């Protein structure tokens, strides 16, 4: 998954404001307490970050 697709999925699922806040501020336990933005910047594949974000925020499987 490309970073642009990750951003599009976040926008579609959470909206602009909430999506931006979640990516920047929500700490993901799956990545050692890093935020989604920090995980991507640290080299984690955007698809893995998306999956972790969906799992923590209970996004239905049909939209993951």
CHARMM internal coordinates of N, CA and C (Angstrom, degrees):
IC EDIT
DIST 1 N 1 CA 1.4430
DIST 1 CA 1 C 1.5344
ANGL 1 N 1 CA 1 C 108.11
DIST 1 C 2 N 1.2848
ANGL 1 CA 1 C 2 N 115.68
DIHE 1 N 1 CA 1 C 2 N 136.05
DIST 2 N 2 CA 1.4639
ANGL 1 C 2 N 2 CA 120.77
DIHE 1 CA 1 C 2 N 2 CA 176.57
DIST 2 CA 2 C 1.5267
ANGL 2 N 2 CA 2 C 109.22
DIHE 1 C 2 N 2 CA 2 C -83.89
DIST 2 C 3 N 1.3061
ANGL 2 CA 2 C 3 N 115.65
DIHE 2 N 2 CA 2 C 3 N 158.87
DIST 3 N 3 CA 1.4554
ANGL 2 C 3 N 3 CA 121.23
DIHE 2 CA 2 C 3 N 3 CA 179.44
DIST 3 CA 3 C 1.5248
ANGL 3 N 3 CA 3 C 111.22
DIHE 2 C 3 N 3 CA 3 C -60.76
DIST 3 C 4 N 1.3168
ANGL 3 CA 3 C 4 N 117.31
DIHE 3 N 3 CA 3 C 4 N -35.97
DIST 4 N 4 CA 1.4652
ANGL 3 C 4 N 4 CA 119.87
DIHE 3 CA 3 C 4 N 4 CA 179.17
DIST 4 CA 4 C 1.5268
ANGL 4 N 4 CA 4 C 111.11
DIHE 3 C 4 N 4 CA 4 C -64.33
DIST 4 C 5 N 1.3252
ANGL 4 CA 4 C 5 N 117.40
DIHE 4 N 4 CA 4 C 5 N -37.63
DIST 5 N 5 CA 1.4690
ANGL 4 C 5 N 5 CA 120.38
DIHE 4 CA 4 C 5 N 5 CA 177.74
DIST 5 CA 5 C 1.5228
ANGL 5 N 5 CA 5 C 110.12
DIHE 4 C 5 N 5 CA 5 C -67.27
DIST 5 C 6 N 1.3302
ANGL 5 CA 5 C 6 N 116.49
DIHE 5 N 5 CA 5 C 6 N -41.21
DIST 6 N 6 CA 1.4642
ANGL 5 C 6 N 6 CA 120.90
DIHE 5 CA 5 C 6 N 6 CA 176.32
DIST 6 CA 6 C 1.5339
ANGL 6 N 6 CA 6 C 109.87
DIHE 5 C 6 N 6 CA 6 C -55.84
DIST 6 C 7 N 1.3127
ANGL 6 CA 6 C 7 N 115.92
DIHE 6 N 6 CA 6 C 7 N -48.39
DIST 7 N 7 CA 1.4732
ANGL 6 C 7 N 7 CA 120.51
DIHE 6 CA 6 C 7 N 7 CA -179.32
DIST 7 CA 7 C 1.5225
ANGL 7 N 7 CA 7 C 111.64
DIHE 6 C 7 N 7 CA 7 C -62.23
DIST 7 C 8 N 1.3310
ANGL 7 CA 7 C 8 N 116.59
DIHE 7 N 7 CA 7 C 8 N -39.65
DIST 8 N 8 CA 1.4657
ANGL 7 C 8 N 8 CA 120.81
DIHE 7 CA 7 C 8 N 8 CA 178.02
DIST 8 CA 8 C 1.5272
ANGL 8 N 8 CA 8 C 111.36
DIHE 7 C 8 N 8 CA 8 C -64.00
DIST 8 C 9 N 1.3315
ANGL 8 CA 8 C 9 N 117.29
DIHE 8 N 8 CA 8 C 9 N -41.29
DIST 9 N 9 CA 1.4618
ANGL 8 C 9 N 9 CA 121.10
DIHE 8 CA 8 C 9 N 9 CA 178.86
DIST 9 CA 9 C 1.5209
ANGL 9 N 9 CA 9 C 111.26
DIHE 8 C 9 N 9 CA 9 C -65.39
DIST 9 C 10 N 1.3229
ANGL 9 CA 9 C 10 N 116.60
DIHE 9 N 9 CA 9 C 10 N -42.45
DIST 10 N 10 CA 1.4671
ANGL 9 C 10 N 10 CA 120.99
DIHE 9 CA 9 C 10 N 10 CA 178.26
DIST 10 CA 10 C 1.5287
ANGL 10 N 10 CA 10 C 109.37
DIHE 9 C 10 N 10 CA 10 C -61.42
DIST 10 C 11 N 1.3258
ANGL 10 CA 10 C 11 N 117.01
DIHE 10 N 10 CA 10 C 11 N -46.49
DIST 11 N 11 CA 1.4578
ANGL 10 C 11 N 11 CA 121.65
DIHE 10 CA 10 C 11 N 11 CA 179.54
DIST 11 CA 11 C 1.5266
ANGL 11 N 11 CA 11 C 111.42
DIHE 10 C 11 N 11 CA 11 C -60.38
DIST 11 C 12 N 1.3242
ANGL 11 CA 11 C 12 N 116.89
DIHE 11 N 11 CA 11 C 12 N -46.08
DIST 12 N 12 CA 1.4653
ANGL 11 C 12 N 12 CA 120.95
DIHE 11 CA 11 C 12 N 12 CA -178.46
DIST 12 CA 12 C 1.5264
ANGL 12 N 12 CA 12 C 111.93
DIHE 11 C 12 N 12 CA 12 C -65.20
DIST 12 C 13 N 1.3142
ANGL 12 CA 12 C 13 N 116.97
DIHE 12 N 12 CA 12 C 13 N -38.38
DIST 13 N 13 CA 1.4657
ANGL 12 C 13 N 13 CA 120.57
DIHE 12 CA 12 C 13 N 13 CA -176.25
DIST 13 CA 13 C 1.5223
ANGL 13 N 13 CA 13 C 113.21
DIHE 12 C 13 N 13 CA 13 C -80.89
DIST 13 C 14 N 1.3201
ANGL 13 CA 13 C 14 N 117.53
DIHE 13 N 13 CA 13 C 14 N -40.39
DIST 14 N 14 CA 1.4649
ANGL 13 C 14 N 14 CA 120.58
DIHE 13 CA 13 C 14 N 14 CA -170.23
DIST 14 CA 14 C 1.5176
ANGL 14 N 14 CA 14 C 114.83
DIHE 13 C 14 N 14 CA 14 C -116.22
DIST 14 C 15 N 1.3280
ANGL 14 CA 14 C 15 N 118.05
DIHE 14 N 14 CA 14 C 15 N -9.76
DIST 15 N 15 CA 1.4559
ANGL 14 C 15 N 15 CA 120.08
DIHE 14 CA 14 C 15 N 15 CA -175.69
DIST 15 CA 15 C 1.5197
ANGL 15 N 15 CA 15 C 110.46
DIHE 14 C 15 N 15 CA 15 C 84.47
DIST 15 C 16 N 1.3246
ANGL 15 CA 15 C 16 N 115.62
DIHE 15 N 15 CA 15 C 16 N 167.33
DIST 16 N 16 CA 1.4591
ANGL 15 C 16 N 16 CA 120.89
DIHE 15 CA 15 C 16 N 16 CA -174.23
DIST 16 CA 16 C 1.5291
ANGL 16 N 16 CA 16 C 112.67
DIHE 15 C 16 N 16 CA 16 C -63.92
DIST 16 C 17 N 1.3211
ANGL 16 CA 16 C 17 N 117.04
DIHE 16 N 16 CA 16 C 17 N -57.93
DIST 17 N 17 CA 1.4693
ANGL 16 C 17 N 17 CA 120.19
DIHE 16 CA 16 C 17 N 17 CA -174.44
DIST 17 CA 17 C 1.5237
ANGL 17 N 17 CA 17 C 112.61
DIHE 16 C 17 N 17 CA 17 C -64.58
DIST 17 C 18 N 1.3139
ANGL 17 CA 17 C 18 N 116.38
DIHE 17 N 17 CA 17 C 18 N -50.99
DIST 18 N 18 CA 1.4683
ANGL 17 C 18 N 18 CA 119.49
DIHE 17 CA 17 C 18 N 18 CA -178.45
DIST 18 CA 18 C 1.5302
ANGL 18 N 18 CA 18 C 110.40
DIHE 17 C 18 N 18 CA 18 C -65.92
DIST 18 C 19 N 1.3165
ANGL 18 CA 18 C 19 N 117.26
DIHE 18 N 18 CA 18 C 19 N -41.29
DIST 19 N 19 CA 1.4578
ANGL 18 C 19 N 19 CA 121.06
DIHE 18 CA 18 C 19 N 19 CA 178.73
DIST 19 CA 19 C 1.5142
ANGL 19 N 19 CA 19 C 112.15
DIHE 18 C 19 N 19 CA 19 C -60.07
DIST 19 C 20 N 1.3342
ANGL 19 CA 19 C 20 N 116.65
DIHE 19 N 19 CA 19 C 20 N -46.08
DIST 20 N 20 CA 1.4645
ANGL 19 C 20 N 20 CA 120.66
DIHE 19 CA 19 C 20 N 20 CA 177.94
DIST 20 CA 20 C 1.5218
ANGL 20 N 20 CA 20 C 110.80
DIHE 19 C 20 N 20 CA 20 C -60.15
DIST 20 C 21 N 1.3303
ANGL 20 CA 20 C 21 N 116.51
DIHE 20 N 20 CA 20 C 21 N -43.27
DIST 21 N 21 CA 1.4528
ANGL 20 C 21 N 21 CA 121.24
DIHE 20 CA 20 C 21 N 21 CA -179.77
DIST 21 CA 21 C 1.5260
ANGL 21 N 21 CA 21 C 111.28
DIHE 20 C 21 N 21 CA 21 C -64.82
DIST 21 C 22 N 1.3111
ANGL 21 CA 21 C 22 N 117.26
DIHE 21 N 21 CA 21 C 22 N -43.58
DIST 22 N 22 CA 1.4582
ANGL 21 C 22 N 22 CA 120.48
DIHE 21 CA 21 C 22 N 22 CA -179.31
DIST 22 CA 22 C 1.5275
ANGL 22 N 22 CA 22 C 111.80
DIHE 21 C 22 N 22 CA 22 C -63.77
DIST 22 C 23 N 1.3180
ANGL 22 CA 22 C 23 N 116.90
DIHE 22 N 22 CA 22 C 23 N -43.77
DIST 23 N 23 CA 1.4621
ANGL 22 C 23 N 23 CA 120.47
DIHE 22 CA 22 C 23 N 23 CA -179.84
DIST 23 CA 23 C 1.5301
ANGL 23 N 23 CA 23 C 110.77
DIHE 22 C 23 N 23 CA 23 C -65.05
DIST 23 C 24 N 1.3029
ANGL 23 CA 23 C 24 N 116.86
DIHE 23 N 23 CA 23 C 24 N -39.41
DIST 24 N 24 CA 1.4637
ANGL 23 C 24 N 24 CA 120.84
DIHE 23 CA 23 C 24 N 24 CA -176.35
DIST 24 CA 24 C 1.5202
ANGL 24 N 24 CA 24 C 113.76
DIHE 23 C 24 N 24 CA 24 C -82.63
DIST 24 C 25 N 1.3388
ANGL 24 CA 24 C 25 N 118.23
DIHE 24 N 24 CA 24 C 25 N -32.30
DIST 25 N 25 CA 1.4699
ANGL 24 C 25 N 25 CA 120.76
DIHE 24 CA 24 C 25 N 25 CA -167.69
DIST 25 CA 25 C 1.5232
ANGL 25 N 25 CA 25 C 116.52
DIHE 24 C 25 N 25 CA 25 C -119.69
DIST 25 C 26 N 1.3208
ANGL 25 CA 25 C 26 N 118.28
DIHE 25 N 25 CA 25 C 26 N -24.42
DIST 26 N 26 CA 1.4665
ANGL 25 C 26 N 26 CA 120.07
DIHE 25 CA 25 C 26 N 26 CA -176.10
DIST 26 CA 26 C 1.5315
ANGL 26 N 26 CA 26 C 109.96
DIHE 25 C 26 N 26 CA 26 C -75.86
DIST 26 C 27 N 1.3092
ANGL 26 CA 26 C 27 N 116.09
DIHE 26 N 26 CA 26 C 27 N 120.64
DIST 27 N 27 CA 1.4662
ANGL 26 C 27 N 27 CA 121.55
DIHE 26 CA 26 C 27 N 27 CA -179.18
DIST 27 CA 27 C 1.5230
ANGL 27 N 27 CA 27 C 109.05
DIHE 26 C 27 N 27 CA 27 C -81.70
DIST 27 C 28 N 1.3342
ANGL 27 CA 27 C 28 N 115.81
DIHE 27 N 27 CA 27 C 28 N 126.13
DIST 28 N 28 CA 1.4612
ANGL 27 C 28 N 28 CA 122.55
DIHE 27 CA 27 C 28 N 28 CA -179.09
DIST 28 CA 28 C 1.5234
ANGL 28 N 28 CA 28 C 109.53
DIHE 27 C 28 N 28 CA 28 C -98.20
DIST 28 C 29 N 1.3085
ANGL 28 CA 28 C 29 N 116.91
DIHE 28 N 28 CA 28 C 29 N 117.23
DIST 29 N 29 CA 1.4567
ANGL 28 C 29 N 29 CA 121.12
DIHE 28 CA 28 C 29 N 29 CA 179.02
DIST 29 CA 29 C 1.5180
ANGL 29 N 29 CA 29 C 113.06
DIHE 28 C 29 N 29 CA 29 C -61.59
DIST 29 C 30 N 1.3132
ANGL 29 CA 29 C 30 N 116.83
DIHE 29 N 29 CA 29 C 30 N -29.18
DIST 30 N 30 CA 1.4656
ANGL 29 C 30 N 30 CA 121.05
DIHE 29 CA 29 C 30 N 30 CA -177.70
DIST 30 CA 30 C 1.5245
ANGL 30 N 30 CA 30 C 112.88
DIHE 29 C 30 N 30 CA 30 C -66.63
DIST 30 C 31 N 1.3137
ANGL 30 CA 30 C 31 N 117.06
DIHE 30 N 30 CA 30 C 31 N -17.19
DIST 31 N 31 CA 1.4636
ANGL 30 C 31 N 31 CA 120.41
DIHE 30 CA 30 C 31 N 31 CA -177.19
DIST 31 CA 31 C 1.5169
ANGL 31 N 31 CA 31 C 111.70
DIHE 30 C 31 N 31 CA 31 C -121.83
DIST 31 C 32 N 1.3080
ANGL 31 CA 31 C 32 N 115.73
DIHE 31 N 31 CA 31 C 32 N 40.71
DIST 32 N 32 CA 1.4595
ANGL 31 C 32 N 32 CA 120.99
DIHE 31 CA 31 C 32 N 32 CA 173.58
DIST 32 CA 32 C 1.5126
ANGL 32 N 32 CA 32 C 114.73
DIHE 31 C 32 N 32 CA 32 C 64.77
DIST 32 C 33 N 1.3133
ANGL 32 CA 32 C 33 N 116.28
DIHE 32 N 32 CA 32 C 33 N 31.94
DIST 33 N 33 CA 1.4579
ANGL 32 C 33 N 33 CA 119.29
DIHE 32 CA 32 C 33 N 33 CA 177.24
DIST 33 CA 33 C 1.5125
ANGL 33 N 33 CA 33 C 114.32
DIHE 32 C 33 N 33 CA 33 C 82.09
DIST 33 C 34 N 1.3286
ANGL 33 CA 33 C 34 N 116.95
DIHE 33 N 33 CA 33 C 34 N 16.16
DIST 34 N 34 CA 1.4646
ANGL 33 C 34 N 34 CA 120.16
DIHE 33 CA 33 C 34 N 34 CA 175.94
DIST 34 CA 34 C 1.5156
ANGL 34 N 34 CA 34 C 109.77
DIHE 33 C 34 N 34 CA 34 C -90.82
DIST 34 C 35 N 1.3101
ANGL 34 CA 34 C 35 N 115.94
DIHE 34 N 34 CA 34 C 35 N 156.21
DIST 35 N 35 CA 1.4612
ANGL 34 C 35 N 35 CA 120.46
DIHE 34 CA 34 C 35 N 35 CA 173.24
DIST 35 CA 35 C 1.5248
ANGL 35 N 35 CA 35 C 108.76
DIHE 34 C 35 N 35 CA 35 C -77.96
DIST 35 C 36 N 1.3216
ANGL 35 CA 35 C 36 N 116.19
DIHE 35 N 35 CA 35 C 36 N 170.31
DIST 36 N 36 CA 1.4629
ANGL 35 C 36 N 36 CA 120.22
DIHE 35 CA 35 C 36 N 36 CA 177.26
DIST 36 CA 36 C 1.5275
ANGL 36 N 36 CA 36 C 110.29
DIHE 35 C 36 N 36 CA 36 C -59.92
DIST 36 C 37 N 1.3171
ANGL 36 CA 36 C 37 N 116.92
DIHE 36 N 36 CA 36 C 37 N -42.81
DIST 37 N 37 CA 1.4626
ANGL 36 C 37 N 37 CA 120.41
DIHE 36 CA 36 C 37 N 37 CA 179.72
DIST 37 CA 37 C 1.5238
ANGL 37 N 37 CA 37 C 110.89
DIHE 36 C 37 N 37 CA 37 C -62.43
DIST 37 C 38 N 1.3138
ANGL 37 CA 37 C 38 N 116.91
DIHE 37 N 37 CA 37 C 38 N -43.92
DIST 38 N 38 CA 1.4656
ANGL 37 C 38 N 38 CA 120.47
DIHE 37 CA 37 C 38 N 38 CA 179.81
DIST 38 CA 38 C 1.5253
ANGL 38 N 38 CA 38 C 111.36
DIHE 37 C 38 N 38 CA 38 C -65.24
DIST 38 C 39 N 1.3206
ANGL 38 CA 38 C 39 N 116.50
DIHE 38 N 38 CA 38 C 39 N -38.54
DIST 39 N 39 CA 1.4628
ANGL 38 C 39 N 39 CA 120.04
DIHE 38 CA 38 C 39 N 39 CA 179.94
DIST 39 CA 39 C 1.5244
ANGL 39 N 39 CA 39 C 110.75
DIHE 38 C 39 N 39 CA 39 C -64.28
DIST 39 C 40 N 1.3256
ANGL 39 CA 39 C 40 N 116.90
DIHE 39 N 39 CA 39 C 40 N -46.03
DIST 40 N 40 CA 1.4625
ANGL 39 C 40 N 40 CA 120.44
DIHE 39 CA 39 C 40 N 40 CA 179.01
DIST 40 CA 40 C 1.5262
ANGL 40 N 40 CA 40 C 110.14
DIHE 39 C 40 N 40 CA 40 C -63.27
DIST 40 C 41 N 1.3120
ANGL 40 CA 40 C 41 N 116.32
DIHE 40 N 40 CA 40 C 41 N -45.45
DIST 41 N 41 CA 1.4709
ANGL 40 C 41 N 41 CA 120.11
DIHE 40 CA 40 C 41 N 41 CA 179.09
DIST 41 CA 41 C 1.5210
ANGL 41 N 41 CA 41 C 111.38
DIHE 40 C 41 N 41 CA 41 C -62.43
DIST 41 C 42 N 1.3340
ANGL 41 CA 41 C 42 N 116.53
DIHE 41 N 41 CA 41 C 42 N -28.95
DIST 42 N 42 CA 1.4558
ANGL 41 C 42 N 42 CA 121.16
DIHE 41 CA 41 C 42 N 42 CA 179.76
DIST 42 CA 42 C 1.5097
ANGL 42 N 42 CA 42 C 114.17
DIHE 41 C 42 N 42 CA 42 C -84.39
DIST 42 C 43 N 1.3312
ANGL 42 CA 42 C 43 N 117.40
DIHE 42 N 42 CA 42 C 43 N 2.42
DIST 43 N 43 CA 1.4512
ANGL 42 C 43 N 43 CA 120.43
DIHE 42 CA 42 C 43 N 43 CA 174.60
DIST 43 CA 43 C 1.5165
ANGL 43 N 43 CA 43 C 116.65
DIHE 42 C 43 N 43 CA 43 C 104.76
DIST 43 C 44 N 1.3290
ANGL 43 CA 43 C 44 N 117.89
DIHE 43 N 43 CA 43 C 44 N 1.87
DIST 44 N 44 CA 1.4663
ANGL 43 C 44 N 44 CA 120.44
DIHE 43 CA 43 C 44 N 44 CA 177.13
DIST 44 CA 44 C 1.5295
ANGL 44 N 44 CA 44 C 107.95
DIHE 43 C 44 N 44 CA 44 C -74.06
DIST 44 C 45 N 1.3162
ANGL 44 CA 44 C 45 N 116.09
DIHE 44 N 44 CA 44 C 45 N 136.37
DIST 45 N 45 CA 1.4596
ANGL 44 C 45 N 45 CA 120.89
DIHE 44 CA 44 C 45 N 45 CA 179.53
DIST 45 CA 45 C 1.5358
ANGL 45 N 45 CA 45 C 110.24
DIHE 44 C 45 N 45 CA 45 C -60.81
DIST 45 C 46 N 1.3395
ANGL 45 CA 45 C 46 N 117.33
DIHE 45 N 45 CA 45 C 46 N 135.02
DIST 46 N 46 CA 1.4637
ANGL 45 C 46 N 46 CA 120.36
DIHE 45 CA 45 C 46 N 46 CA 179.40
DIST 46 CA 46 C 1.5284
ANGL 46 N 46 CA 46 C 113.41
DIHE 45 C 46 N 46 CA 46 C -53.39
DIST 46 C 47 N 1.3455
ANGL 46 CA 46 C 47 N 118.08
DIHE 46 N 46 CA 46 C 47 N -35.43
DIST 47 N 47 CA 1.4741
ANGL 46 C 47 N 47 CA 120.06
DIHE 46 CA 46 C 47 N 47 CA 179.24
DIST 47 CA 47 C 1.5259
ANGL 47 N 47 CA 47 C 110.94
DIHE 46 C 47 N 47 CA 47 C -61.32
DIST 47 C 48 N 1.3224
ANGL 47 CA 47 C 48 N 117.87
DIHE 47 N 47 CA 47 C 48 N -40.66
DIST 48 N 48 CA 1.4628
ANGL 47 C 48 N 48 CA 121.51
DIHE 47 CA 47 C 48 N 48 CA 179.23
DIST 48 CA 48 C 1.5242
ANGL 48 N 48 CA 48 C 111.10
DIHE 47 C 48 N 48 CA 48 C -67.10
DIST 48 C 49 N 1.3181
ANGL 48 CA 48 C 49 N 115.82
DIHE 48 N 48 CA 48 C 49 N -38.06
DIST 49 N 49 CA 1.4683
ANGL 48 C 49 N 49 CA 120.26
DIHE 48 CA 48 C 49 N 49 CA 177.54
DIST 49 CA 49 C 1.5213
ANGL 49 N 49 CA 49 C 109.60
DIHE 48 C 49 N 49 CA 49 C -66.17
DIST 49 C 50 N 1.3284
ANGL 49 CA 49 C 50 N 116.79
DIHE 49 N 49 CA 49 C 50 N -43.24
DIST 50 N 50 CA 1.4631
ANGL 49 C 50 N 50 CA 121.12
DIHE 49 CA 49 C 50 N 50 CA 177.97
DIST 50 CA 50 C 1.5291
ANGL 50 N 50 CA 50 C 110.27
DIHE 49 C 50 N 50 CA 50 C -59.19
DIST 50 C 51 N 1.3186
ANGL 50 CA 50 C 51 N 117.09
DIHE 50 N 50 CA 50 C 51 N -46.83
DIST 51 N 51 CA 1.4701
ANGL 50 C 51 N 51 CA 120.73
DIHE 50 CA 50 C 51 N 51 CA 179.98
DIST 51 CA 51 C 1.5264
ANGL 51 N 51 CA 51 C 111.34
DIHE 50 C 51 N 51 CA 51 C -60.81
DIST 51 C 52 N 1.3197
ANGL 51 CA 51 C 52 N 117.47
DIHE 51 N 51 CA 51 C 52 N -42.07
DIST 52 N 52 CA 1.4666
ANGL 51 C 52 N 52 CA 120.96
DIHE 51 CA 51 C 52 N 52 CA 179.67
DIST 52 CA 52 C 1.5289
ANGL 52 N 52 CA 52 C 110.72
DIHE 51 C 52 N 52 CA 52 C -66.15
DIST 52 C 53 N 1.3120
ANGL 52 CA 52 C 53 N 116.63
DIHE 52 N 52 CA 52 C 53 N -42.49
DIST 53 N 53 CA 1.4571
ANGL 52 C 53 N 53 CA 121.02
DIHE 52 CA 52 C 53 N 53 CA 178.76
DIST 53 CA 53 C 1.5249
ANGL 53 N 53 CA 53 C 110.20
DIHE 52 C 53 N 53 CA 53 C -62.00
DIST 53 C 54 N 1.3238
ANGL 53 CA 53 C 54 N 116.59
DIHE 53 N 53 CA 53 C 54 N -44.52
DIST 54 N 54 CA 1.4658
ANGL 53 C 54 N 54 CA 120.99
DIHE 53 CA 53 C 54 N 54 CA 178.66
DIST 54 CA 54 C 1.5256
ANGL 54 N 54 CA 54 C 111.73
DIHE 53 C 54 N 54 CA 54 C -62.82
DIST 54 C 55 N 1.3141
ANGL 54 CA 54 C 55 N 116.82
DIHE 54 N 54 CA 54 C 55 N -42.59
DIST 55 N 55 CA 1.4606
ANGL 54 C 55 N 55 CA 120.59
DIHE 54 CA 54 C 55 N 55 CA -179.24
DIST 55 CA 55 C 1.5227
ANGL 55 N 55 CA 55 C 111.06
DIHE 54 C 55 N 55 CA 55 C -63.88
DIST 55 C 56 N 1.3141
ANGL 55 CA 55 C 56 N 117.09
DIHE 55 N 55 CA 55 C 56 N -44.02
DIST 56 N 56 CA 1.4630
ANGL 55 C 56 N 56 CA 120.17
DIHE 55 CA 55 C 56 N 56 CA -178.20
DIST 56 CA 56 C 1.5198
ANGL 56 N 56 CA 56 C 112.48
DIHE 55 C 56 N 56 CA 56 C -70.69
DIST 56 C 57 N 1.3194
ANGL 56 CA 56 C 57 N 116.88
DIHE 56 N 56 CA 56 C 57 N -28.19
DIST 57 N 57 CA 1.4659
ANGL 56 C 57 N 57 CA 120.39
DIHE 56 CA 56 C 57 N 57 CA -176.06
DIST 57 CA 57 C 1.5214
ANGL 57 N 57 CA 57 C 112.58
DIHE 56 C 57 N 57 CA 57 C -105.50
DIST 57 C 58 N 1.3276
ANGL 57 CA 57 C 58 N 116.74
DIHE 57 N 57 CA 57 C 58 N 13.05
DIST 58 N 58 CA 1.4673
ANGL 57 C 58 N 58 CA 123.11
DIHE 57 CA 57 C 58 N 58 CA 174.97
DIST 58 CA 58 C 1.5282
ANGL 58 N 58 CA 58 C 114.25
DIHE 57 C 58 N 58 CA 58 C 55.63
DIST 58 C 59 N 1.3239
ANGL 58 CA 58 C 59 N 116.12
DIHE 58 N 58 CA 58 C 59 N 42.39
DIST 59 N 59 CA 1.4640
ANGL 58 C 59 N 59 CA 120.29
DIHE 58 CA 58 C 59 N 59 CA 174.17
DIST 59 CA 59 C 1.5292
ANGL 59 N 59 CA 59 C 106.85
DIHE 58 C 59 N 59 CA 59 C -71.65
DIST 59 C 60 N 1.3260
ANGL 59 CA 59 C 60 N 118.28
DIHE 59 N 59 CA 59 C 60 N 131.01
DIST 60 N 60 CA 1.4599
ANGL 59 C 60 N 60 CA 120.50
DIHE 59 CA 59 C 60 N 60 CA -179.67
DIST 60 CA 60 C 1.5333
ANGL 60 N 60 CA 60 C 111.83
DIHE 59 C 60 N 60 CA 60 C -57.07
DIST 60 C 61 N 1.3107
ANGL 60 CA 60 C 61 N 116.23
DIHE 60 N 60 CA 60 C 61 N 145.45
DIST 61 N 61 CA 1.4597
ANGL 60 C 61 N 61 CA 122.00
DIHE 60 CA 60 C 61 N 61 CA -178.02
DIST 61 CA 61 C 1.5269
ANGL 61 N 61 CA 61 C 112.31
DIHE 60 C 61 N 61 CA 61 C -54.61
DIST 61 C 62 N 1.3068
ANGL 61 CA 61 C 62 N 117.22
DIHE 61 N 61 CA 61 C 62 N -33.52
DIST 62 N 62 CA 1.4622
ANGL 61 C 62 N 62 CA 120.35
DIHE 61 CA 61 C 62 N 62 CA -178.08
DIST 62 CA 62 C 1.5244
ANGL 62 N 62 CA 62 C 113.27
DIHE 61 C 62 N 62 CA 62 C -65.94
DIST 62 C 63 N 1.3432
ANGL 62 CA 62 C 63 N 117.55
DIHE 62 N 62 CA 62 C 63 N -16.99
DIST 63 N 63 CA 1.4604
ANGL 62 C 63 N 63 CA 120.66
DIHE 62 CA 62 C 63 N 63 CA -179.01
DIST 63 CA 63 C 1.5268
ANGL 63 N 63 CA 63 C 112.87
DIHE 62 C 63 N 63 CA 63 C -112.43
DIST 63 C 64 N 1.3288
ANGL 63 CA 63 C 64 N 117.00
DIHE 63 N 63 CA 63 C 64 N 11.02
DIST 64 N 64 CA 1.4681
ANGL 63 C 64 N 64 CA 119.74
DIHE 63 CA 63 C 64 N 64 CA -178.91
DIST 64 CA 64 C 1.5015
ANGL 64 N 64 CA 64 C 111.53
DIHE 63 C 64 N 64 CA 64 C -88.73
END
COOR INIT
IC SEED 1 N 1 CA 1 C
IC BUILD
